[in-house]
């Protein structure tokens, strides 16, 4: 099966549905005459099978189980590890997008739960208090996490124990005690501060153009023209674009705030229309930007530049694996979009002088001989010239605020509050300088 056929098969596969719990049946233990159920690998005996009270207890137990309550023998002896396992099971059912796929929130929950389990997994959940939470928070700081991420992970741990109190795994006093732990404050903690996301200098955007495919370059230009998020651009399909007016409207089927019931509309003006038009000539339900299409165009361009006669050397397609471990997908993801830009930046800004020869991809034995100082210098050089797709939204927001004001920028960016827009749009100090020249 070719990569295209495999991608088409994945596209036409049935929609994944959020998994639900199945109700176990009430069973009869004939030797003792007891009625029991098997839940989560445990046998729970409810009384004599012919007693109506046994059936009543069974229906009560099943109702609580289907509502999400974990199966525990004794709530007082419930360990922290059992609480974490129950919440992770709940998170894998709850945090899913419209297509039934896990959201990134599950990854963050697992990361926070891993630290709690390592320090307090065997302790009783009812004994987990504010000092234990602060110890977990300090472990995050020692891992090098920034202050904002540490505070977010601490809130997730509190959320875990709120869920445990809601499902009667711990007493309500445990969760209320954890609420007393305040977040880390700027300048009053050893946790590092995260770097501010700023717009990309225009020359660094132009630098990647020779090293990216036309699909990636079109996505970059669309972000600059529409202030859209990277996830909204990679999921763009012809059927999502309303082309009936002078300004086109793109309504993403999935977006960041969809779970809040908010509608997201992206406006495509003449500049964006010129960029997007060549990619609309395809079936309406197919993504406009495809890595498989970009790879095919790259191979075709390499074939046209071939200097060796076709009668010599490899014939086209003969040196390709039939079943490669990784094949280009039908649509870009935010991660693959970011990696394409990152690889282009490495080619556009190679390390200077001696480090460039040491960082040569074709000479792998040099990489094994790199010293720690050389590795650090190469890493610092790439970090100095690095940028990511989300910064392009800041570029567009800054220009919109400069030209049309904060309220217009808020509407185009899809924010409900102007305070959020100010995070994305850098302030224009030119007007302030002109005013001070007059009155100062």
Secondary structure by P-SEA (a helix, b strand, c coil): ccaaaaaaaaaaccccccbbbbbbcccccccccbbbbbcccbbbbccccccaaaaaaaaaaaaaaaaccccccccccccaaaaaaaaaaaaaaccccccccccaaaaaaaaaaaaaaacccccccccccaaaaaaaaaaaaaacccaaaaaaaaaaaaaaaaaaaaaccccaaaaaaaaccccccccccccccccccccccaaaaaaacccccaaaaaaaaaaaaccccaaaaaacccccccccccbbbbbbccccccccbbbbbbbbcaaaaaacccccccccccccccaaaaaaaaaaaaaaaccccccccccccccccccccccccccccaaaaaaaaaaaaaaacccccaaaaaaccccaaaaaaccaaaaaaaaaaaaaacccaaaaaaaaaaaaaacccaaaaaaaaccccaaaaaaaccccaaaaaaaaaacc
